[in-house]
Amino acid sequence: MASKNSNNNDLKVPGSRKPLRKHTEEALNQYFDSLNGDRPGDLYTLVLGEVEQPLFKAVMDYTQGNQSQAAGILGINRGTLRKKLRIYSLLT
């Protein structure tokens, strides 16, 4: 499978030259190190929740609460956005 990532498309963390995925990789490695050999459970859901909530909050802040604009920016339909906003208690 061809990679979609290129240096021009990497999300950069402000004030850093590292792409967001590198910060994510480092955070996951720290998480695994902290487990001291224990196996994590439901990691996929844990990571998505940790990433989705601030993503939706940031986009809603950016659009000043405009759900139609936020859904467009996120590339999801408005119904899905509203469902996620309810899950994360972000509905205003």
C-alpha positions as CSV (number, residue, x, y, z in Angstrom):
1,M,0.0,0.0,0.0
2,A,1.4,3.4,-1.0
3,S,1.9,5.9,1.8
4,K,-0.2,9.0,1.7
5,N,2.2,10.8,4.0
6,S,4.8,13.3,2.8
7,N,6.7,16.0,4.5
8,N,4.2,18.6,3.1
9,N,1.2,16.8,4.6
10,D,2.6,16.1,8.1
11,L,0.7,17.8,10.9
12,K,3.2,19.7,12.9
13,V,2.8,20.5,16.5
14,P,3.2,24.3,16.9
15,G,6.7,25.2,18.1
16,S,8.1,21.8,17.0
17,R,9.6,20.4,13.9
18,K,8.2,16.9,14.7
19,P,5.0,15.8,13.0
20,L,2.0,15.0,15.2
21,R,2.4,11.2,14.4
22,K,5.9,11.3,15.9
23,H,4.6,12.8,19.2
24,T,1.9,10.1,19.1
25,E,4.4,7.4,18.6
26,E,6.5,8.7,21.5
27,A,3.5,8.9,23.8
28,L,2.5,5.4,23.0
29,N,6.0,4.1,23.7
30,Q,5.9,5.9,27.1
31,Y,2.5,4.3,27.8
32,F,3.8,0.8,27.0
33,D,6.9,1.4,29.1
34,S,4.7,2.5,32.0
35,L,2.8,-0.8,31.9
36,N,5.8,-2.7,33.3
37,G,5.0,-5.8,31.2
38,D,1.3,-5.8,31.7
39,R,-0.9,-6.1,28.6
40,P,-3.1,-3.1,27.8
41,G,-6.8,-3.7,27.1
42,D,-8.9,-2.0,24.5
43,L,-6.0,0.2,23.4
44,Y,-7.7,1.2,20.1
45,T,-10.7,2.7,22.0
46,L,-8.4,4.3,24.5
47,V,-6.3,6.0,21.9
48,L,-9.2,7.1,19.8
49,G,-10.9,8.7,22.8
50,E,-7.7,10.5,23.8
51,V,-7.3,11.9,20.3
52,E,-11.0,12.4,19.2
53,Q,-12.1,14.5,22.2
54,P,-9.5,17.3,21.9
55,L,-9.9,17.1,18.1
56,F,-13.6,17.8,18.2
57,K,-13.2,20.4,20.9
58,A,-10.5,22.3,18.9
59,V,-12.6,22.2,15.7
60,M,-15.7,23.3,17.5
61,D,-13.8,26.2,19.1
62,Y,-12.3,27.1,15.7
63,T,-15.8,27.2,14.1
64,Q,-17.3,29.0,17.1
65,G,-19.7,26.1,17.6
66,N,-20.9,25.9,14.0
67,Q,-21.6,22.2,13.6
68,S,-22.0,22.4,9.8
69,Q,-18.6,24.0,9.4
70,A,-17.0,21.6,11.9
71,A,-18.5,18.6,10.2
72,G,-17.1,19.9,6.9
73,I,-13.6,20.5,8.3
74,L,-13.6,17.0,9.9
75,G,-15.0,15.3,6.7
76,I,-17.9,13.7,8.5
77,N,-21.6,14.2,8.4
78,R,-23.3,16.5,10.9
79,G,-25.2,13.6,12.5
80,T,-21.9,11.8,13.2
81,L,-20.5,15.0,14.6
82,R,-23.5,15.5,17.0
83,K,-23.2,11.9,18.2
84,K,-19.5,12.3,19.0
85,L,-20.2,15.7,20.7
86,R,-22.7,14.0,22.9
87,I,-20.3,11.1,23.7
88,Y,-17.6,13.6,24.8
89,S,-20.1,16.0,26.5
90,L,-19.1,18.8,24.1
91,L,-22.6,19.9,23.0
92,T,-23.3,23.5,24.0
